[in-house]
Amino acid sequence: MRFFVLFFAFCTSVYGNHDWNGYHWNPSNLNLVVKDKTTSNLYNVTDVMNDWNNLNTPVHLEVSSTNPNIEVSEAFNPRWLGLARIYIEDGHITQGEVKLNTKLLKKYYGLPEAKHVLCQEVGHVIGLDHNRDGPSDGEGDDTCMNDVGYLGEYTTPNNHDEDTLNQLYNHTHDTTSGSTTTTTTTTTSPKPCHKNPNHPLCSGQNAWYTIHVTWFDPNKYGIYPDEVINEQECDSLATTLRYNVLLLTFVMVTACLL
């Protein structure tokens, strides 16, 4: 996956674009509902959605718990600070997930870095890849979509993100017959995968795609990866011990009753 992302970033820099392989939501409905499932005070999900809404694009993000298209939640992994997942169905994104690594962001970073990661993950979910172009082509990389050495410095999207989103979404689905072109909107009935993408029936072109945000660099903070991994192992061990204690208690009580 890292090879694919790096290769694609190279290709997009040539064309001054940084969409994520052309993945996009159906242009007929770009009022996307975002469910905020975070509990940490590191994140202001509404604030970040407003940063994206302030761009002049057809995409509008509304924070609500009713019929969400995108969910923002917290997770832990010793290797990344956040990731985004999109579900592709019938050629369009139909569902998105943002995962934020609160444990690492809180322990080794702070509010600016957390906002940067959240902003970038949302950008991925609506169709953007990383922006590492630099200012040489007239479009700056001072955006949260830049993941190379600017973590926490650029916490909002920029005009280049706006241009890329407009290229993705300012189009119609045309059906041409002879010399007459008519614009049509195609709607399909929801499939089982639409609500449960992890179901075994979900296969073929309907699938989850994951793109990582910023890789955690433990050496920057004078620690080793094993120390971070041990945190996860410690949590897992605690869960196992609690299970074993409950099991032992059940066995002892059963033995006494017998």
N, C-alpha and C positions, 0 to 999 in steps of 0.2 A: 504493500500500500504506500509506503514512503517513496518508493521508486516512482510509482504512478504519479503521485502528487508533485514531486520534484520535476519530473519530465514535463508534466502539463504546465507547471509554472514557467518553464523555459519556453514552451511553445507560445504561451499567452503573452510573454514579454515582447515577442516579435511583432505581434499585432496590436499592442497597446491595450489589451483586454485581459480581464482576469475572471471570467465566468468559470464555474465549476463544470466543465465538460458539457455545457449547454443545458444542464439540469435546471428545470424551472417549474413553477406552479402553473396551473391552467390560467391563462390571461383573462378568462371570463369571470374569475372570482379571485381577486387579490386582496380582499379584506380578510386577513388572516388573524385568527384568535390564538393568543398565547396564554397558556396556563402557567402561572408562577407557583412552583412547588418547593421553592427554596425556603429555608428558615434562617439562614445566616444573615447577619447585618452587613456582610461584605457586599451584598448585591442589591441594587435598585433596578429591578427588571423594567419597571415602567419608564424610568429615566432613559434607559438604553433603547427601549422601543421608540421613545420620542425622538432620540437622536437619528434613528433610521427614518422615522416619519417626516423629519424636517428636510430630508432630501426631496427633490422634485421628481418623484417616480410614482408609478401606479400602485406600488406596494404599500399597504397600510397595515400596521401591526397593532392590535388591540389586546390589552391584558384583561382576561376574563376567564372564569372557570367553566363557562357554558360552551359546550361543543368545540373544544379546542382543536386547532390544527397542529399546534406546536406546544410541546411541554418542556419547561425548563426545570431541572432538578439537580440534586447534588449526588456525587458518587466519589469513590476513592479508587485510585490506581497509582502505583509508585512511579509510573513513567510519564504521565501526562498531566497537564493542568486542566484540560477540558477537551471535550470532543463534541462533534455534531453528527447526527445520523439523519438521513433522509430516506423516505420510502418512495420508490418509483413504481407507479401503476399506470398502465396504458399510456406511457410516454410522458407522464407528468409527476411532479412531486405531489403526494397526497397526504403526507404526514411527516413531521419533523420532531427530533428530540435534541435537546441541549443538555449535556452533562458537565457539571462544574466540580472541580476537585477542591472542596472547601478545606480539607485537612492540610494540604500542601500550600494552598493560597494563603491561609491564615497563619501558618507556622513560619513560612519563609518569605512571604510577600506582603501585600497590603491592599488597600482600596483601589488605587489606580491600576494595579496589575489585574485585580479581579474584574474591574470594569472593562479592561482591554480584552481579557479572555471572553467575557460574556458577549461583548460587542462583536468580536470576531466569529464566535460560534453562531450567533444569529445571522451574520452575513453569509456563512456557509449554508445555513438552512434555507435561505431565500435564493441561493444560486451562485454565490461568489466563491472563488478560490482565493489563495493568498495573493497579495499584491507586493511583489518584490521588484517592481520595474525600475524604481529610481526615477529621478526627475529628468532624465536625459531626453525623454520623448515628449516633454511638456506637461506630463501628468505626474504630480508628486506622489510619493509613497507614504506621506504623513497621514496614515489611516490605521485604524485598528485591524485592518486586514493584513497589515505588515507584521510578520512574525519573526523577523530577523533582527535581533539586537535592540528592539525598541519597546520591549514589554513594559507597559505602564506609562510610556511617554506619549503614545498616540492612542487615545481612548474613544475616538469617534470616527465615523466614516467620512470620506471626503468626496470631492467632485468626480474623481475617477470612478469611485464606487457607484455614484449616481449615473454616470454615463453608461457603465456596464449593465446596470439594472435596466436602464431604458432600452438598451439594445436587446436585452433578453425579453422584455415584456411589452414594448410598444410595437406589437404586431398582431395580426388577426389570422385566423385559420381560414384560408381561402379554398374554395372548390371551383375549379375552372372547367367549363364545358364549351368548347369551340372558342368564340371570341367574347363570351359572356363570363364575367367573374362575379360570383356571389359569395358573401361572407356568411358562414354558418357557425353555429355554436353546437358542439357535440357534447352530449351528456350521456354518461353510462351509469348503470345501476351499480351500487356498491357491491364489491365482491367480499368473500370472507376475509381476504387479506387486508382489506381496507381498515377493518377494525382490529384485526389480530394478525399483524404481519409476520409473527413468529410461528404461526400455525404451519404444520407440515405440508398443507396443501399449497402454501405460497412458494412458487418456484418459477423458473423461466425468467421472463423479463420483469416480473414483479418481484422486487427485492430491496433489501436494506443496503445502503451504501454508507460507509463510515469514513470520515476524514478527520484526522487529528489536528488539534490546534497547535499549542506550543509544547514542545517536549520539555519536561522538567530537567534542569541541569543541576544536580546536587553538588558537583565539584565547585560551582560558583560560590557555594556557601560553606565550603570546607568540610563537607560530610561525604560519606560514601553511599552508593546505592543500597548496599546491604542494610544500612541503618534504617533507611526508609522502608525497605521491604520487610524488615523485622517488625515495624509498626503494624503492618497488615497481618503478619504472622502472629503477632501478639493478640490482635483483635480476634483472629480466627481461633487461637488457642483458648482465649477466654470463653468464646462461644462453645467450644468443644468441652471445656471443663464444666461449664454450667449444665450441659447436656448429660455428661457423665455423672454429675452429682445427682441430678434428677433421676437418672436411670438407676443409680445405686440405691437411692431412697426408695424407689418403687419396689426394687427387689427385696430390700430389707423389710418393708411393710408387708409385702406379699408373704415372705417367709414367716413372719410373726403370726399372720392370720392363719397360716396353715398349721 
